[in-house]
């Protein structure tokens, strides 16, 4: 496993309410960098600094995961199991190639 991979992904809601799995420090970092500047706060700042430190090898990926998950929870981004299943079914119905 790559050193920046999370042991367990953080499932968040993105776009029009579709779940996405954040599987690595780099994925989390990208989400944080793309977060609208007008909505950034201390939780965002701490999570971004943690991801940056993890990418530099200064802290463990799981530590950065914890800060990213806290950020996602604070902003109501955590995808529930129910939301994930509903979105998967919707995609499956629209695209027969979705497993």
C-alpha positions as CSV (number, residue, x, y, z in Angstrom):
1,X,0.0,0.0,0.0
2,X,1.3,3.5,-0.8
3,X,2.3,5.6,2.2
4,X,-0.4,8.2,1.5
5,X,-3.3,5.7,1.3
6,X,-5.9,5.6,4.0
7,X,-6.7,2.3,5.7
8,X,-10.3,3.1,5.2
9,X,-11.7,5.7,2.8
10,X,-13.7,8.7,3.9
11,X,-17.0,8.7,2.1
12,X,-18.2,12.2,1.3
13,X,-21.0,13.8,-0.7
14,X,-19.8,15.8,-3.8
15,X,-21.4,17.7,-6.6
16,X,-25.1,17.0,-6.9
17,X,-25.1,14.8,-3.8
18,X,-23.1,11.9,-5.1
19,X,-20.9,9.9,-2.8
20,X,-17.1,9.9,-3.4
21,X,-14.5,7.9,-1.6
22,X,-11.5,9.8,-0.5
23,X,-8.8,7.1,-0.4
24,X,-5.6,9.0,0.1
25,X,-3.9,12.1,1.5
26,X,-3.6,13.4,-2.1
27,X,-7.4,13.0,-2.7
28,X,-8.2,14.8,0.6
29,X,-5.7,17.5,-0.3
30,X,-7.4,18.1,-3.7
31,X,-10.8,18.3,-2.1
32,X,-9.5,20.9,0.4
33,X,-7.7,23.0,-2.2
34,X,-10.9,23.1,-4.3
35,X,-13.1,24.1,-1.3
36,X,-14.5,27.6,-2.0
37,X,-12.4,30.3,-0.3
38,X,-15.6,31.9,1.1
39,X,-16.4,28.7,3.1
40,X,-13.0,28.1,4.5
41,X,-12.6,28.1,8.3
42,X,-10.3,26.8,11.0
43,X,-11.3,23.2,10.4
44,X,-10.4,23.6,6.7
45,X,-7.0,25.2,7.6
46,X,-6.1,22.4,10.1
47,X,-7.1,19.6,7.7
48,X,-5.1,21.3,4.8
49,X,-2.0,21.7,7.0
50,X,-2.3,18.1,8.1
51,X,-2.6,16.8,4.5
52,X,0.4,19.0,3.5
53,X,2.5,17.6,6.4
54,X,1.5,14.0,5.5
55,X,2.5,14.6,1.8
56,X,5.9,15.7,3.0
57,X,6.2,12.7,5.2
58,X,6.1,14.6,8.5
59,X,3.0,12.9,9.9
60,X,1.2,9.7,9.2
61,X,-1.6,9.4,6.6
62,X,-4.0,8.2,9.2
63,X,-3.5,11.4,11.2
64,X,-4.3,13.5,8.2
65,X,-7.3,11.3,7.5
66,X,-8.6,12.1,11.0
67,X,-8.4,15.8,10.4
68,X,-10.0,15.5,7.0
69,X,-12.8,13.4,8.4
70,X,-13.4,16.0,11.1
71,X,-13.5,18.7,8.4
72,X,-16.0,16.7,6.4
73,X,-18.2,16.0,9.4
74,X,-18.2,19.7,10.4
75,X,-19.4,20.6,6.9
76,X,-22.0,17.8,6.7
77,X,-20.1,16.1,3.9
78,X,-20.0,12.6,5.3
79,X,-22.0,10.2,3.1
80,X,-24.2,7.9,5.0
81,X,-24.5,4.3,3.9
82,X,-28.1,5.0,2.7
83,X,-27.0,7.9,0.5
84,X,-24.3,5.7,-1.0
85,X,-26.6,2.9,-1.9
86,X,-29.3,5.3,-3.3
87,X,-26.7,7.0,-5.5
88,X,-25.3,3.7,-6.7
89,X,-28.8,2.5,-7.7
90,X,-29.5,5.7,-9.5
91,X,-26.2,5.4,-11.5
92,X,-26.9,1.7,-12.1
93,X,-30.3,2.5,-13.6
94,X,-28.8,5.2,-15.8
95,X,-25.8,3.2,-16.9
96,X,-26.0,-0.6,-17.3
97,X,-22.2,-0.8,-17.1
98,X,-22.2,0.2,-13.4
99,X,-21.6,-2.8,-11.2
